[in-house]
Amino acid sequence: MANIIVNRELCTGCKTCFKACFIDVIKWDAEAKRPIVAYPDECVACNFCEISCKDRAIKVVPEYSRYLFPRENLV
């Protein structure tokens, strides 16, 4: 799981993050014209949505404690 943060002030509603999410974690709210993080538990933390956003309006923060080798144990 990852914490996916969408900055509503920076988001222009371009749908890039929605299209980039191949797991369908990010859904589209047609009424608000903004992305919705619908299934955060299914996020694989690929960061493709974050990398694809030209406005830098989305941030993916992985939950490292769920990995087999926690980050603090890596050399």
Secondary structure by P-SEA (a helix, b strand, c coil): cccccccccccccccccccccccccccccccccccccccccccccccccccccccccbbbbcccccccccccccc
